Amino acid sequence: MARSNTRTLVALATVGTLVLGTYKLGSALLGDDSLSAQRLANQVWIERLPKDDRDMINHLVLVEDGRERFGAFGKSSQWRHFVEIFRWSREDDRLTLLLPQERKRLDLGVRVWDCEGEAPAPFQLCLELSNKSRKVLYYSRHDWTLDSLPEHPELTKVLDAPAPVPAVEQVDADAFVVVDDFAE
């Protein structure tokens, strides 16, 4: 169980790293004071630890490099990833996400705080995003930054030697549902 949680976190870290790389190639955004986003940006945020390798969890990464801001949120398991790339800006307790694919803008309230002891273990940081109708809570750890996450000891072991995916012959085929169509 801990190994599958670690694998999911590695997958999320990989998404964060890909976002950072893509961001470097993207265009610059107008930014605000980088100190105001210190805890929010360059941090990997998840809604909870996954229960197993197929448990889909929400995640969020906001990348800030100088005045440039880019991010990704999505829902992922070890086996499936849905990711939306966006641009963002922050002013005080307001976060604006620009979603280019759908040409939508999200204006959100944002609050980040140190919540160790208040949050479920092993989390230390809390992020609350809100609008008029709902609030969403994400969690992180102090060491889950984009710069340090690949060096996290338990994650490095998994990154260096990922477990192979079993061959079809080794999987219990009766546990799967037979379908005739392909997703487009």
N, C-alpha and C positions, 0 to 999 in steps of 0.2 A: 504494500500500500504506500509506504513512504517513498519507495523507488518510483512508483507511477506519479506521485505528487511532484517529485523532483523532476521527472521527465516533462511533465506539463509546464512546470516553471521554466525549464530549459527552453521549451517551445516558445513560451511567452517572451523569454529573454531574446531568443533568436528573432522573433517578430520585432521586438524593440530595436535590435541591432540593425535589422533590415530597414526599419523606418528611419533610423539615424543615417544610414548610407544613402537611402533614397532622398532624404531631406537635404543632404549635402549637395545633391545634384539639382534640387528644386530651386524655385525662385525665392527671394527673400520676402519676409513680411515686415510690416511696420510693427514695432514692438514697444513695450512699456518698460518700466524700471525692472531690471532683472532680479533685484533683491526681493521684489514682491512675489515672485514665482519660485523662490529658492527651493522650498519643500515640494511644491507641486510638480515642477518640471524635472526631466531626466530621471524619473523615478518610475519603477514598474508597479502598477496598481492592479489588484485583482479583487473580485467580490468575495471570494472565499477560497479555501483550499479544495481542490477537486477530490471527490470520493473515490474515483477509480479512473482508469485510462479513457473511458468513454464519457465521463461527466463533463458536460459543456459548462464553462464558467466565463463570465464577463471579465474583460481586462482593458486597461487603458495605459497608454504611454504618451506623455507630452514632452516633446524634444525642444530644448532651447539651446541655441548656440549663438551667443551675442544677441543681436536683434532679430534673428531668424527663428520662427516658431512653426513647428510641424508636428503632427501626432497621428496616432492610430488607436482606435478602439475596436473591440470585436468580441466574439464569442468563440471559444476554442476548447477542444479536448486534445488528447494526444493524437487523435486520428483525423480531426476535422478543424478547419480554421476559417472563420468568416471575419474579415477585417475591413474597416472603413478608414481611409486616410483623410486627414483634414488639416486645415490651417487653424491657428488659434491666436487669441490675444487675451490679455488679462488686465483689468483695471480694478485695483482694490479687491473687493469681494465679488466681482463680476467676471465671468469667463465666457468668451464668445468663440464658438466653433463654426468655421465655414466649411461645409461639406460640398466639395466641387462636383461630385458625381450626380447628386440630386439638386444642386444649386440651392441648398438650404442653409439657413443660419440658425444656430442654437444659442440663445442667451441664457446663461445659467448662473445661479448663485454658487460660489465655491468657498469651501472652508477646509483647511488642512490643519491638523493638530497632532501632537504627540499623545497617543492613547494607549501606551503599553499598560497592561493591567485591566484596562477597560475593554479593549478589543480581544477577540478570541486569539489564543496562542497559535502561532508564533508571531503574530503581528505586533508592530510598534507604532505605526502611523495610520491615521484615518483621513480619508478624503470624502467630503460630502458634496455632491452636486445636486442642485435643486432648481426647479422651475415652479410655476404657479400650482401645478397639480401633483408633483411627486418629488421625493428625495431618493437619491441612490447613494449607497455607501460603499466605498472601496477601501482596501487595506494594503499596507506595504510594510517593509522593514527598512531600518536605516541603511542597511547595506545592499538594498535592491536598487541601486542606481545603475544607469546605463554604463557608466565607466567601470564599476566594480563588480557587477553581476557575473560576467564571464569568469572572474577570478574567484568566485565564491566556492569554497572547498568541495562541498557536496555536489555542486553542479559541474565543476571541472571534470570530475571522474566520469560523469555521464556524457559530457561533451566529447571527451577523448575516446571513449569506447562505448558507443551506443549499442544497446541490445539489438540483435538482428530481428527482423520481422519473420515470424515462422512461415515456412513454405505452406502452400495450400494443402498439401498432403498431410501436414502435421496439425492442421486446424480441424476441430470437430465441425464438419460441414453441416451436420444436422442441426446445429445451433443457429444457422443462418436461414433467412427467408429467401426463397427462390423468386427472382424477378426477371422480366423479359425486356424491360425498357432501360434506357440509359438516361442519366441526367444531362440536360443540354447546357 
